[in-house]
Amino acid sequence: MPAEFDLIQDLYWQSCPACTQPRAFERPPCPDGHGRDCPELVCTACGCALLLDTPAQPVRSAGAA
């Protein structure tokens, strides 16, 4: 088992859209290398995932070269 699974994860109190009530959320191990800055949270009751902050990416129109 990778070492990141041995770390104690921080819990966050959020409203869960699937449970429809406040629940504890935790950050899962991040395969993208974000560590504690990973934008994903997972509900500890039902597993619903939340993406809190997406990185800004430039948007190109279909006609742009």
N, C-alpha and C positions, 0 to 999 in steps of 0.2 A: 504494500500500500504506500503511495507517495507520502512524503513528509507533510504536505499541506493538509492532509486529512487528520493529522494529529493535533493541529492547532485548535484552540478554543475560539469559536466564532462569536462575534458580537451579536447581540439581539437588538432589534429595533421594533418599536410599537407602531404599527401602521393599520389603516383600515383595509381589510382584504376584500377585493371585489367579488371573489368567489364565495367566501364565508359570510359576506355582508355584515361583518362586525370587526371590531379591532382585534388584531392577533399579533403574536410575536413573529417577526421576520428575521432571517439570518442571511448573511452573504455566503453563497456556496463557494467552494474552491474555484478559482478563476483560471480557466485554461488560456486566457488571453494575456496573462501576466499583469493584470491590474492590481492584484493583491487586495489591500484594504480599500482601495479606491474603485473597486469593481462596481459598475452601476446596477448590478443585478441583486435583487433580494428575493427570497423564497419564503412563503408562508410555512411555518412549522406545523400548522394544523392540517392543511390540505395540499400543499405543494405548489400553489399558484405562484407564478413568477412575476415580478415587477421590474421594469427597466426604468431606473430613476433619472438618468441623464445620458443622453446620447451624444457622442462627439459630433461636432459640426463638420459637415463635408460639403465641398463646393458642388453646386448643382449646375449641370450644363443642359442647355436646351437641345432638342433633337437636331436642330439645324446648325449647331455650333461645331466648328472644326477644331 
